[in-house]
């Protein structure tokens, strides 16, 4: 029997890596606040707010969790929640290296 991640077992289930993309961030949100906020969904191993060359926030960021299940939990529970006075968008990170090389997918 081959072992596959829980997120990939059911064909109808969305496949998720350990990273999520966070959009619509307030300009004032820094990586530490992002990390603390997403700690509600699981163990955050990496968080960063993307910045322009001049140092201004691009209004989006990346959060990486210890497990794919924690990332899925963040998508389910924190999408459209309020951070810094704005409703944030949380979805799978399409650039997640763990999902690269999987030839299929949605």
C-alpha positions as a printed Julia matrix, in Angstrom:
106×3 Matrix{Float64}:
   0.0    0.0     0.0
   1.32   3.38   -0.99
   1.15   6.19    1.52
  -0.19   9.51    0.32
  -0.82  12.73    2.26
  -4.3   12.92    3.77
  -5.12  15.92    1.59
  -4.52  13.82   -1.55
  -6.41  10.65   -0.59
  -9.87  11.59   -1.83
 -10.15  12.47   -5.49
 -12.83  15.05   -4.71
 -10.78  16.79   -2.04
  -8.72  19.88   -2.79
  -5.0   19.16   -2.75
  -3.07  21.49   -0.53
   0.6   21.84    0.29
   1.9   23.39    3.49
   1.88  26.99    2.23
  -0.99  29.41    1.86
  -1.17  32.72    0.02
  -2.76  35.61    1.93
  -4.19  38.52   -0.01
  -5.83  41.87    0.78
  -3.49  42.57    3.71
  -3.54  46.01    5.27
  -0.35  47.96    4.44
   0.53  48.03    8.15
   0.62  44.23    8.62
   4.15  42.86    9.17
   5.36  39.25    9.1
   5.2   38.82   12.89
   1.53  39.83   13.02
   0.82  37.48   10.11
   2.59  34.63   11.9
   0.77  35.27   15.18
  -2.64  35.5    13.48
  -2.19  32.25   11.54
  -0.99  30.43   14.65
  -4.71  29.88   15.35
  -4.73  27.29   12.53
  -1.53  25.43   13.42
   2.23  25.63   13.78
   3.59  28.37   11.52
   7.13  27.62   10.34
   7.45  30.61    7.99
   5.57  33.86    7.38
   6.44  36.79    5.16
   4.75  39.89    3.78
   5.79  40.61    0.19
   7.37  44.03   -0.28
   8.1   46.28   -3.23
  11.68  47.39   -3.92
  11.14  50.52   -1.82
  10.0   48.49    1.18
   6.26  49.14    0.92
   3.95  46.16    1.43
   2.4   44.63   -1.69
  -0.65  43.74    0.4
  -0.05  40.0     0.28
   2.02  37.35    1.97
   2.9   33.69    2.39
   2.43  31.51    5.46
   3.9   28.01    5.7
   2.63  25.45    8.19
   4.16  22.3     9.61
   1.56  20.07    7.89
  -0.79  20.24    4.88
  -3.7   19.66    7.25
  -2.87  22.87    9.13
  -2.71  24.78    5.84
  -6.11  23.37    4.86
  -7.47  24.41    8.27
  -6.19  27.96    7.72
  -7.93  28.14    4.33
 -11.19  26.85    5.78
 -11.22  28.92    8.97
  -9.33  32.15    8.23
 -10.41  33.01    4.69
 -12.49  36.2     4.77
 -11.57  36.84    8.41
 -10.51  40.28    9.64
  -6.81  41.15   10.01
  -5.79  44.76   10.45
  -9.3   45.98    9.67
  -9.54  44.21    6.3
 -11.13  40.91    5.19
  -8.21  38.74    4.08
  -8.19  36.16    1.27
  -6.56  32.84    2.14
  -5.96  30.18   -0.52
  -3.43  27.53   -1.42
  -0.1   28.9    -2.56
   0.09  27.99   -6.24
   3.88  28.25   -6.09
   4.19  25.68   -3.27
   7.19  23.5    -4.17
   5.55  20.48   -2.52
   2.87  20.49   -5.2
   5.22  21.04   -8.15
   5.79  17.99  -10.27
   2.25  16.73   -9.72
   1.02  16.62  -13.28
  -2.56  17.22  -12.75
  -4.7   19.05  -10.86
  -7.29  21.69  -10.95
